[in-house]
Amino acid sequence: RREERLADTLLAWILVINVIKIAFWMLGFAGWYDGHDGYTSFMFYFPFNNLILSGPLVYFYFLSLTNSTFRISVKHWPHFILPAAYFVLIISKALIDYSFNYPFPNDETTQYGSRGPLAELDKSYALQIVNYISFGYYLWKTRNEFATYQKYILENFSSISQISFDWLRKLIYVVSTGVIIFFVFDLISVFQSQGNSFRFEWYAYAGLGILVYYLSIVGYFDLS
């Protein structure tokens, strides 16, 4: 904030959306998921899973880090189509459920009156596939442009002692690792009739927590 660099702001948002994902698991173990009250409803209707945002953020972060004059403008609107559609879905399911289906029946299917029939709409396999494909596309796009950028620097600068590619590599590898961890756990749940248990997923969230700390600390010292 003090330096007023777009790259810092984007890195902050990359960290925030991962922390929000971790918060889902932490709040669940804090009793919010099983409280059968407003806190439980919050767990179903808040957008904890923001993978659809990760790809564009990493891509824009790369552009802002390698070009100090880069700014997000109207011409970048196609990158916001899927994230916008996702948030429209989140808002719509809450509005429809609470406008037309509330109060919810007090039974197990509605988590004892704390969720409506559309609460799990954003957790469908189809949407998860879209999330992973979107992230994969932006990862591929970022890696290609990163390779082009490296080649440009080597060909046009006689001295590159002050230009380090290490942080960009670390960012790509770490964010990708976090996504791969959850992809593996999601893949395991496909072959389990009951899906992954909340306790079993501890390993995925613990791994993501470690990666968030790593990005926060290394990113701060590498870029300060």
C-alpha positions as CSV (number, residue, x, y, z in Angstrom):
1,R,0.0,0.0,0.0
2,R,2.8,2.4,0.8
3,E,4.6,1.7,-2.4
4,E,1.3,1.9,-4.4
5,R,2.4,-0.8,-6.8
6,L,-0.3,-2.8,-8.6
7,A,1.8,-6.0,-8.3
8,D,1.7,-5.8,-4.5
9,T,-2.1,-5.4,-4.6
10,L,-2.6,-8.4,-6.8
11,L,-0.3,-10.5,-4.7
12,A,-2.3,-9.5,-1.7
13,W,-5.5,-10.7,-3.4
14,I,-3.9,-14.0,-4.4
15,L,-3.2,-14.5,-0.7
16,V,-6.6,-13.3,0.4
17,I,-8.6,-15.8,-1.8
18,N,-6.4,-18.6,-0.5
19,V,-6.9,-17.5,3.1
20,I,-10.7,-17.4,2.4
21,K,-10.6,-21.0,1.2
22,I,-8.7,-22.1,4.4
23,A,-11.3,-20.1,6.5
24,F,-14.0,-22.5,5.2
25,W,-12.3,-25.5,6.8
26,M,-11.4,-23.6,10.0
27,L,-14.9,-22.2,10.6
28,G,-16.3,-25.6,10.0
29,F,-14.2,-27.1,12.8
30,A,-15.2,-24.1,14.9
31,G,-18.7,-25.4,14.8
32,W,-20.2,-23.1,12.2
33,Y,-21.1,-26.0,9.8
34,D,-23.0,-28.0,12.5
35,G,-24.6,-25.1,14.3
36,H,-27.8,-25.2,12.2
37,D,-28.2,-21.5,12.5
38,G,-27.2,-18.4,10.6
39,Y,-23.5,-19.3,10.8
40,T,-24.3,-22.6,9.0
41,S,-26.2,-20.8,6.3
42,F,-23.2,-18.5,5.8
43,M,-21.0,-21.6,5.2
44,F,-23.2,-22.6,2.3
45,Y,-23.8,-19.2,0.7
46,F,-20.4,-17.4,1.0
47,P,-18.0,-17.9,-1.9
48,F,-15.2,-19.7,-0.1
49,N,-13.9,-21.4,-3.3
50,N,-12.5,-18.7,-5.5
51,L,-10.3,-20.8,-7.8
52,I,-12.0,-19.1,-10.8
53,L,-10.2,-15.9,-9.7
54,S,-6.8,-17.5,-9.2
55,G,-5.9,-17.8,-12.9
56,P,-6.5,-14.2,-13.9
57,L,-4.9,-12.9,-10.8
58,V,-1.7,-14.8,-11.3
59,Y,-1.6,-13.7,-15.0
60,F,-2.2,-10.0,-14.1
61,Y,0.3,-10.3,-11.4
62,F,2.9,-11.5,-13.8
63,L,2.1,-8.7,-16.3
64,S,2.3,-6.0,-13.5
65,L,5.6,-7.4,-12.2
66,T,7.3,-7.5,-15.5
67,N,5.9,-4.1,-16.7
68,S,5.7,-1.3,-14.3
69,T,3.3,0.7,-16.5
70,F,0.8,-2.2,-16.8
71,R,-2.8,-1.3,-15.7
72,I,-6.0,-3.3,-15.8
73,S,-8.3,-1.6,-18.2
74,V,-11.5,-2.1,-20.2
75,K,-9.6,-4.1,-22.9
76,H,-9.1,-6.9,-20.3
77,W,-12.8,-7.4,-19.7
78,P,-12.8,-11.0,-21.3
79,H,-10.7,-12.2,-18.3
80,F,-13.6,-11.2,-16.0
81,I,-16.4,-13.1,-17.7
82,L,-16.0,-16.4,-15.8
83,P,-15.4,-14.7,-12.4
84,A,-18.4,-12.4,-12.9
85,A,-20.6,-15.4,-13.9
86,Y,-19.5,-17.2,-10.8
87,F,-20.4,-14.3,-8.5
88,V,-23.7,-13.9,-10.3
89,L,-24.4,-17.6,-9.5
90,I,-23.5,-17.1,-5.8
91,I,-25.7,-14.1,-5.5
92,S,-28.6,-15.7,-7.5
93,K,-28.7,-18.9,-5.5
94,A,-29.0,-17.0,-2.2
95,L,-31.6,-14.6,-3.6
96,I,-33.7,-17.4,-5.0
97,D,-33.5,-19.7,-2.0
98,Y,-34.3,-16.9,0.5
99,S,-37.0,-15.4,-1.7
100,F,-38.9,-18.5,-2.8
101,N,-37.8,-21.4,-0.7
102,Y,-37.4,-19.9,2.8
103,P,-38.1,-21.0,5.5
104,F,-36.4,-24.3,4.7
105,P,-37.7,-27.6,5.9
106,N,-36.2,-28.7,9.2
107,D,-34.6,-32.0,8.1
108,E,-31.2,-33.5,7.2
109,T,-31.3,-32.6,3.5
110,T,-31.5,-28.9,4.4
111,Q,-28.9,-29.1,7.2
112,Y,-31.9,-28.8,9.6
113,G,-33.3,-25.6,8.1
114,S,-30.1,-23.8,7.3
115,R,-29.8,-24.2,3.5
116,G,-32.1,-24.2,0.5
117,P,-32.2,-26.5,-2.5
118,L,-29.7,-24.3,-4.5
119,A,-27.1,-24.0,-1.7
120,E,-24.7,-26.5,-3.3
121,L,-25.1,-25.3,-6.9
122,D,-21.6,-23.9,-7.1
123,K,-20.1,-27.1,-5.8
124,S,-21.2,-29.2,-8.7
125,Y,-18.6,-31.4,-10.6
126,A,-19.3,-29.4,-13.7
127,L,-18.3,-26.1,-12.1
128,Q,-15.2,-27.7,-10.5
129,I,-14.1,-28.9,-13.9
130,V,-14.6,-25.4,-15.3
131,N,-12.5,-24.0,-12.4
132,Y,-9.6,-26.3,-13.0
133,I,-9.7,-25.8,-16.8
134,S,-9.7,-22.1,-16.4
135,F,-6.7,-22.2,-14.0
136,G,-4.9,-24.6,-16.3
137,Y,-5.4,-22.2,-19.2
138,Y,-4.0,-19.2,-17.3
139,L,-1.1,-21.2,-15.9
140,W,-0.2,-22.2,-19.5
141,K,-0.6,-18.6,-20.7
142,T,1.5,-17.2,-17.9
143,R,4.3,-19.8,-18.4
144,N,4.4,-19.1,-22.1
145,E,4.6,-15.3,-21.6
146,F,7.2,-15.9,-18.9
147,A,9.4,-17.8,-21.3
148,T,9.0,-15.1,-23.9
149,Y,9.9,-12.5,-21.3
150,Q,13.0,-14.3,-20.2
151,K,14.2,-14.6,-23.8
152,Y,13.5,-10.9,-24.4
153,I,15.5,-9.9,-21.3
154,L,18.5,-12.1,-22.3
155,E,18.5,-10.7,-25.8
156,N,18.0,-7.0,-25.0
157,F,20.0,-6.4,-21.8
158,S,23.7,-6.7,-21.5
159,S,23.5,-7.0,-17.7
160,I,20.7,-8.8,-16.0
161,S,22.3,-9.1,-12.5
162,Q,19.4,-7.0,-11.0
163,I,16.7,-8.9,-12.9
164,S,15.7,-12.0,-11.0
165,F,13.3,-14.7,-12.4
166,D,13.3,-16.7,-9.1
167,W,10.3,-15.1,-7.6
168,L,8.1,-15.6,-10.7
169,R,9.1,-19.2,-10.8
170,K,8.3,-19.7,-7.1
171,L,4.9,-18.0,-7.5
172,I,3.9,-20.2,-10.4
173,Y,5.1,-23.4,-8.7
174,V,3.6,-22.7,-5.3
175,V,0.2,-21.6,-6.6
176,S,0.1,-24.6,-9.0
177,T,1.0,-26.9,-6.1
178,G,-1.9,-25.6,-4.0
179,V,-4.3,-26.2,-6.9
180,I,-2.9,-29.7,-7.6
181,I,-3.3,-30.7,-3.9
182,F,-7.0,-29.9,-4.0
183,F,-7.4,-31.4,-7.5
184,V,-6.1,-34.7,-6.1
185,F,-8.4,-34.6,-3.1
186,D,-11.4,-33.8,-5.4
187,L,-10.4,-36.7,-7.6
188,I,-10.4,-39.0,-4.6
189,S,-13.8,-37.8,-3.6
190,V,-15.2,-38.8,-7.0
191,F,-14.4,-42.4,-6.3
192,Q,-15.8,-42.3,-2.7
193,S,-19.6,-42.7,-2.3
194,Q,-19.6,-40.3,0.7
195,G,-17.0,-37.9,-0.6
196,N,-14.0,-36.8,1.4
197,S,-14.6,-36.4,5.1
198,F,-13.9,-33.0,6.7
199,R,-11.1,-34.6,8.8
200,F,-9.5,-36.2,5.8
201,E,-9.4,-32.9,4.0
202,W,-7.3,-31.5,6.9
203,Y,-4.2,-32.5,4.9
204,A,-5.2,-30.5,1.9
205,Y,-6.0,-27.4,3.9
206,A,-2.8,-27.8,6.1
207,G,-0.8,-27.9,2.9
208,L,-2.5,-24.8,1.5
209,G,-1.9,-23.0,4.8
210,I,1.9,-23.8,4.6
211,L,2.0,-22.5,1.0
212,V,0.2,-19.3,1.9
213,Y,2.7,-18.6,4.7
214,Y,5.5,-19.3,2.2
215,L,4.1,-17.0,-0.4
216,S,3.6,-14.2,2.2
217,I,7.0,-14.4,3.7
218,V,9.1,-15.1,0.6
219,G,7.1,-12.6,-1.5
220,Y,7.6,-9.8,1.0
221,F,11.3,-10.3,1.3
222,D,11.9,-11.0,-2.4
223,L,10.1,-7.9,-3.5
224,S,10.9,-5.4,-0.7
